[in-house]
Amino acid sequence: MVHPDITLATETIHNPDEPRHFMRVMPIPREIEVRRGDTLIARSRRALRLTELGRDVYDPVVYIPPEDLQIEMRRVEDKTTYCPLKGHAVYFQLDDAKTALAWAYEETKDFASVLTGYVAFYPDQVAIAEIGSEAR
């Protein structure tokens, strides 16, 4: 859903109720590693970077396909949120974590389906590294 009268950006996904709220999802051309201390949580060459503009310009977020998680995370019970651009989010923690360190949109809006099931991490809870060259 492109709104050229709202933004010059191409290939963006817009909130149909507020077209000034939009995001762009791009593949990351390098390997991504997510670690908490010495624990490798995820390694992926299929990660996505989401850049979003809404009430603010939000920091980019890395999303990892669930198949590329290296360890199992536990779902945080009774914690969900809603984004009008992406859908309903659920949250995850490691067994030793007291707070959520990741989230996923298990059911996305139709126009945001590229993110369905992908897992994102709070950058203050984990280390996210891009490794290597852009060659795939």
BAMAR-90336 format. One line per field, with one value per residue (C-alpha): residue in three letters; residue number from 1; z, x, y. Coordinates in Angstrom, 1 decimal, always signed. Example, Ala and Ser with C-alpha at 12.3 -4.5 7.8 and 13.67 -1.06 7.14 Angstrom:
2
type: c(ALA:SER);
seq: c(1:2);
zz: c(+7.8:+7.1);
xx: c(+12.3:+13.7);
yy: c(-4.5:-1.1);
//
This chain:
136
type: c(MET:VAL:HIS:PRO:ASP:ILE:THR:LEU:ALA:THR:GLU:THR:ILE:HIS:ASN:PRO:ASP:GLU:PRO:ARG:HIS:PHE:MET:ARG:VAL:MET:PRO:ILE:PRO:ARG:GLU:ILE:GLU:VAL:ARG:ARG:GLY:ASP:THR:LEU:ILE:ALA:ARG:SER:ARG:ARG:ALA:LEU:ARG:LEU:THR:GLU:LEU:GLY:ARG:ASP:VAL:TYR:ASP:PRO:VAL:VAL:TYR:ILE:PRO:PRO:GLU:ASP:LEU:GLN:ILE:GLU:MET:ARG:ARG:VAL:GLU:ASP:LYS:THR:THR:TYR:CYS:PRO:LEU:LYS:GLY:HIS:ALA:VAL:TYR:PHE:GLN:LEU:ASP:ASP:ALA:LYS:THR:ALA:LEU:ALA:TRP:ALA:TYR:GLU:GLU:THR:LYS:ASP:PHE:ALA:SER:VAL:LEU:THR:GLY:TYR:VAL:ALA:PHE:TYR:PRO:ASP:GLN:VAL:ALA:ILE:ALA:GLU:ILE:GLY:SER:GLU:ALA:ARG);
seq: c(1:2:3:4:5:6:7:8:9:10:11:12:13:14:15:16:17:18:19:20:21:22:23:24:25:26:27:28:29:30:31:32:33:34:35:36:37:38:39:40:41:42:43:44:45:46:47:48:49:50:51:52:53:54:55:56:57:58:59:60:61:62:63:64:65:66:67:68:69:70:71:72:73:74:75:76:77:78:79:80:81:82:83:84:85:86:87:88:89:90:91:92:93:94:95:96:97:98:99:100:101:102:103:104:105:106:107:108:109:110:111:112:113:114:115:116:117:118:119:120:121:122:123:124:125:126:127:128:129:130:131:132:133:134:135:136);
zz: c(+0.0:-1.3:-0.5:-2.7:-1.4:+2.1:+1.6:-1.0:+0.3:-2.0:-0.9:+2.4:+4.3:+5.5:+8.3:+6.4:+9.2:+9.4:+6.3:+8.0:+10.1:+7.9:+7.9:+5.5:+5.8:+4.0:+4.0:+5.8:+3.5:+6.3:+8.9:+12.1:+15.5:+18.7:+22.0:+25.7:+27.4:+26.0:+24.9:+21.2:+20.8:+17.1:+13.9:+10.6:+7.0:+6.4:+8.9:+8.2:+9.2:+10.0:+10.0:+11.2:+11.3:+13.5:+16.4:+16.3:+14.1:+15.8:+16.0:+13.3:+14.6:+13.4:+13.0:+12.9:+11.3:+14.1:+12.4:+13.0:+16.8:+18.4:+21.8:+23.0:+24.6:+27.0:+26.2:+28.8:+30.0:+30.1:+28.1:+24.7:+22.9:+19.7:+16.9:+14.3:+11.7:+12.5:+14.7:+18.1:+19.7:+22.1:+24.3:+25.2:+27.8:+28.6:+31.7:+33.6:+32.5:+34.7:+31.9:+28.2:+25.8:+22.6:+20.8:+17.7:+15.8:+15.5:+13.7:+11.6:+9.6:+6.0:+4.7:+7.3:+6.8:+5.9:+9.7:+10.7:+13.3:+13.0:+16.4:+17.4:+20.4:+22.8:+22.2:+25.9:+26.7:+24.0:+21.7:+18.0:+15.6:+11.8:+10.6:+7.3:+3.9:+2.0:-0.3:+0.0);
xx: c(+0.0:+2.0:+1.0:+3.2:+1.4:+2.6:+6.2:+8.9:+10.0:+9.2:+8.3:+6.9:+4.0:+1.5:-1.1:-4.4:-5.9:-3.0:-0.8:+1.8:+2.6:+4.7:+7.6:+10.0:+11.3:+14.5:+16.6:+20.0:+22.8:+25.0:+24.9:+23.3:+24.2:+22.2:+23.9:+23.2:+26.5:+28.2:+24.9:+24.2:+20.5:+20.2:+22.3:+20.7:+21.5:+17.8:+17.2:+15.1:+15.6:+12.5:+12.6:+9.4:+8.1:+5.1:+4.8:+8.6:+11.4:+12.0:+15.4:+15.7:+14.8:+16.3:+13.8:+15.0:+13.2:+12.1:+14.0:+17.2:+16.9:+19.5:+17.8:+14.2:+12.7:+9.7:+6.6:+5.8:+2.3:-0.2:+1.9:+0.7:+0.6:-1.0:+0.5:-1.9:+0.8:+2.0:-0.7:-0.6:+2.7:+3.6:+6.8:+9.6:+12.2:+15.0:+14.7:+17.2:+15.6:+13.2:+12.0:+11.1:+14.0:+12.2:+8.8:+7.1:+3.9:+2.4:-0.6:+0.1:-2.0:-2.3:-0.1:+2.6:+2.7:+6.4:+7.0:+4.7:+6.5:+9.8:+11.4:+12.9:+15.1:+15.4:+18.9:+19.4:+18.8:+21.1:+24.0:+23.1:+26.1:+26.2:+29.1:+30.9:+30.4:+27.2:+27.7:+25.0);
yy: c(+0.0:+3.0:+6.6:+8.8:+11.9:+11.1:+10.0:+9.8:+6.4:+3.4:-0.1:+1.0:-0.6:+2.0:+1.8:+2.1:+4.2:+6.6:+6.6:+8.8:+5.7:+3.4:+0.9:-0.6:-4.1:-5.0:-8.2:-7.9:-9.0:-10.3:-13.0:-11.9:-13.3:-12.7:-13.4:-13.0:-13.2:-16.4:-17.9:-17.9:-17.3:-17.0:-17.1:-16.1:-15.2:-14.5:-11.7:-8.6:-5.0:-3.0:+0.8:+2.5:+6.0:+6.8:+9.2:+9.1:+7.8:+4.5:+2.7:-0.1:-3.5:-6.8:-9.7:-13.3:-16.3:-18.7:-21.6:-19.7:-19.6:-21.8:-22.2:-22.4:-19.4:-19.5:-17.4:-14.7:-15.4:-12.6:-10.2:-9.0:-5.7:-4.4:-2.4:-1.0:-1.5:-5.0:-6.7:-8.5:-9.3:-12.0:-11.9:-14.4:-14.8:-17.2:-19.4:-17.3:-13.9:-12.1:-9.8:-10.3:-10.2:-10.8:-10.5:-11.8:-11.1:-14.5:-13.1:-10.0:-7.6:-8.9:-6.2:-6.9:-10.7:-10.6:-10.4:-13.3:-15.5:-13.6:-12.8:-9.4:-8.7:-5.8:-4.4:-3.7:-7.4:-9.0:-8.3:-8.2:-8.4:-8.2:-10.4:-10.6:-9.1:-8.3:-11.2:-13.9);
//
